[in-house]
Amino acid sequence: MLRIEGLRKNFGGLKALDGLDFEVPPRSILGVLGMNGSGKTTMLNCINGVYIASSGSIQLDGKELTGLKPAQIFDRGVGRTFQVPRVFSRMTLWDNLAVPLLSRSMTRAERDEIRATWLKKVHLFDLRHNYAEELSGGQQKLLELARIMVSRPKLVLLDEPFAGVNPTLSRLLIDVIRDMPGETGCSVVLVSHDLTSIYELSHDIIVMHEGRILARGDAETVQSNPDVVEAYLGA
Ligand SMILES: Nc1ncnc2c1ncn2[C@@H]1O[C@H](COP(=O)(O)OP(=O)(O)OP(=O)(O)O)[C@@H](O)[C@H]1O
């Protein structure tokens, strides 16, 4: 369970996050919507330790994450993907998936099994001996997701997973993300501008505006909120 209380992040005089409070229960997907500059990526950066929060608390399963370095937060079970996928382009897909497992105590057979499982899930197993740089941008996003998931994270932070991904691969990504909480027990924070995918996947949605939560609820509640319609959807 992720619990965020009073989270603030200032850049000089700019309040990028202005007091966020929310929880993400186990095995659940929280969708995060918001206009450009509303603080979505800053929030993810605070959760995984890229930014140090100005104040507030971020707890995973009751343990404080604030103040820890990104590698320590990864070891606590937080995985993260990026708007522009970060893969090891001069390594094969198979080796890409070995990297997060280097520090884990697993047998070789266990390592191979989980790598094969995730490469098959994202339909990249047949390309496992290719270099990551040979993949399309959309396939690199799938590889990045698989690389996060082999480490069996408790919490997965997804930043714009569908941006720049063709409709066929987006469909595949949606199916993989939908099954993740049930299959692995993880929780997911899904930041996306893709309303259809957010509405389809999320158990709960928050809409951010100027570093605050403007609205929260299920898809129907959020879609019918007049503040959201005015500030975000612009209709
Ligand atoms: N490192 C930084 N230094 C200064 N200002 C920053 C920094 N990172 C983000 N900001 C500012 O904080 C605010 C929130 O930015 P953020 O990238 O979190 O928004 P976002 O909702 O993720 O936007 P987008 O949808 O465009 O990705 C913006 O005004 C941005 O300019």
The ligand as an SDF file (V2000), in Angstrom:
LIG
                    3D

 31 33  0  0  0  0  0  0  0  0999 V2000
   13.7430   20.2490  -12.2180 N   0  0  0  0  0  0  0  0  0  0  0  0
   12.8540   21.2450  -12.2750 C   0  0  0  0  0  0  0  0  0  0  0  0
   13.2380   22.5160  -12.0510 N   0  0  0  0  0  0  0  0  0  0  0  0
   12.3450   23.5320  -12.0880 C   0  0  0  0  0  0  0  0  0  0  0  0
   11.0300   23.3880  -12.3600 N   0  0  0  0  0  0  0  0  0  0  0  0
   10.5900   22.1280  -12.6080 C   0  0  0  0  0  0  0  0  0  0  0  0
   11.4740   21.0010  -12.5810 C   0  0  0  0  0  0  0  0  0  0  0  0
   10.7430   19.8760  -12.8610 N   0  0  0  0  0  0  0  0  0  0  0  0
    9.4820   20.2960  -13.0590 C   0  0  0  0  0  0  0  0  0  0  0  0
    9.4030   21.6400  -12.9190 N   0  0  0  0  0  0  0  0  0  0  0  0
    8.1760   22.4590  -13.0200 C   0  0  0  0  0  0  0  0  0  0  0  0
    7.2170   21.8750  -12.1580 O   0  0  0  0  0  0  0  0  0  0  0  0
    5.9170   21.9330  -12.7480 C   0  0  0  0  0  0  0  0  0  0  0  0
    5.3520   20.5390  -12.8490 C   0  0  0  0  0  0  0  0  0  0  0  0
    6.0610   19.8430  -13.8780 O   0  0  0  0  0  0  0  0  0  0  0  0
    5.8150   18.2940  -14.2130 P   0  0  0  0  0  0  0  0  0  0  0  0
    6.8300   17.8990  -15.2300 O   0  0  0  0  0  0  0  0  0  0  0  0
    5.7570   17.5350  -12.9590 O   0  0  0  0  0  0  0  0  0  0  0  0
    4.3720   18.3490  -14.8550 O   0  0  0  0  0  0  0  0  0  0  0  0
    3.5910   17.1880  -15.6220 P   0  0  0  0  0  0  0  0  0  0  0  0
    2.1990   17.2160  -15.1000 O   0  0  0  0  0  0  0  0  0  0  0  0
    4.3370   15.9150  -15.5180 O   0  0  0  0  0  0  0  0  0  0  0  0
    3.6190   17.7320  -17.1040 O   0  0  0  0  0  0  0  0  0  0  0  0
    3.6420   16.8950  -18.5070 P   0  0  0  0  0  0  0  0  0  0  0  0
    2.2520   16.3680  -18.6830 O   0  0  0  0  0  0  0  0  0  0  0  0
    3.9920   17.9480  -19.5040 O   0  0  0  0  0  0  0  0  0  0  0  0
    4.6820   15.8240  -18.3960 O   0  0  0  0  0  0  0  0  0  0  0  0
    6.0800   22.6310  -14.0890 C   0  0  0  0  0  0  0  0  0  0  0  0
    5.7890   24.0040  -13.9210 O   0  0  0  0  0  0  0  0  0  0  0  0
    7.5560   22.4180  -14.4200 C   0  0  0  0  0  0  0  0  0  0  0  0
    8.0450   23.4560  -15.2280 O   0  0  0  0  0  0  0  0  0  0  0  0
  1  2  1  0
  2  3  1  0
  2  7  2  0
  3  4  2  0
  4  5  1  0
  5  6  2  0
  6  7  1  0
  6 10  1  0
  7  8  1  0
  8  9  2  0
  9 10  1  0
 10 11  1  0
 11 12  1  0
 11 30  1  0
 12 13  1  0
 13 14  1  0
 13 28  1  0
 14 15  1  0
 15 16  1  0
 16 17  2  0
 16 18  1  0
 16 19  1  0
 19 20  1  0
 20 21  2  0
 20 22  1  0
 20 23  1  0
 23 24  1  0
 24 25  2  0
 24 26  1  0
 24 27  1  0
 28 29  1  0
 28 30  1  0
 30 31  1  0
M  END
$$$$
